[in-house]
């Protein structure tokens, strides 16, 4: 694709990266076949190829309007198009860059600006989110149905193992998961303990930076990344062998720390090391002897939902399924595995109508084989699926913990 970026963008590192990505696109349109929003709307501008043209037009100085932004906002950033693309177009980076630059050029309406500000000030802050969640849970029976379904029931974490081992791996508590699904990391710690591995959380680590970064507050997101690197670094220097992610949304972000901080003179090398150590829990466990876990497997077919961040961003499609099969779990048949459930970080809040359509499609696809439960690998997907599922929804590690 030929490009001619205006000087305003062409002289920046982000503009140069965007131009390189644009030039990789050959207009083939293979991406439209796997784009969830294009499948629903059949509008070229709501598919990756059309959005690439819109972003190119913006970066080349063309007129952009609220309609332009509407099509970009409707993108889930699920990155299914990247898995399909024969040319290796890094669409996720392109849309992050373009959205960030567009935010500066075209101010949002006050209502939209307030909603996004609230999301970036509440979700990444573990304690504040926890307090608000507990208040919502306390008043859940009195809430309107639409809001009530978004408030998960209160859960308790089982005890962490008391033993310790020579093999140490780091984990990330994150921002939403400790309050909404506190048993996920506790279950992970107990399962890894059975394999002779100790999971350690760094108390100072918090949000991975994804919420702010994907809502175009790039510098605030980068600051959260630097804070996590500082929190993990002592353990890394002491020999922690991996940073094991139990939420693939966070994993997709952490694996990009090295790229996003590549020009930071203080953090570039550390960020690269953190990204090298970052691995999804399933990929980490697949290398281990899972024989000690087989007795924990339970009867009944289980449907696994592979989050977009796991299959398209972390490139770990099929890995968790292998772990579950080796542990004796009977996997139910599903369909349309490549399509997003509609959670997509804050998408279920900023784009509720499309999000609910995709959720209906995904629940139908996950239950064609009458599973007794649904499991997934990302907290956002877990909460979104369970908001309307008639079948219990959990993180997959809880199956092995049982």
Secondary structure, 3 states (H helix, E strand, C coil): CCCCCCHHHHCCHHHHHHHHHHHHCCCCCHHHHHCHHHHHHCCHHHCHHHHHHHHHHHHCCCCCCHHHHHHHHCCCCCCHHHHHCCCCCCHHHHHHHHHHHHHHHCCCCHHHHHHHHHHHHHCCCHHHHHHHHHHHHHCHHHCCHHHHCCCCCCCCCCCCCCCCCCEEEEECCCCCHHHHCCHHHHHHHHHHHHCCEEEEECCCCCCCCHHHHHCCCHHHHHHHHHHHHHHHHHHHHCCCCCEEECCHHHHHHHCCHHHHCCCCCCCHHHHHHHHHHEEEHHHHHHCCCCHHHHHHCCCCEEEEECCHHHHHHCCCCCHHHHHHHHCCCEECCCCCCCCCCCCCCCHHHHCHHHHHHHHHHHHHHHCCCCCCEEEECCHHHHHHHHCCCCCEEEECHHHHHC
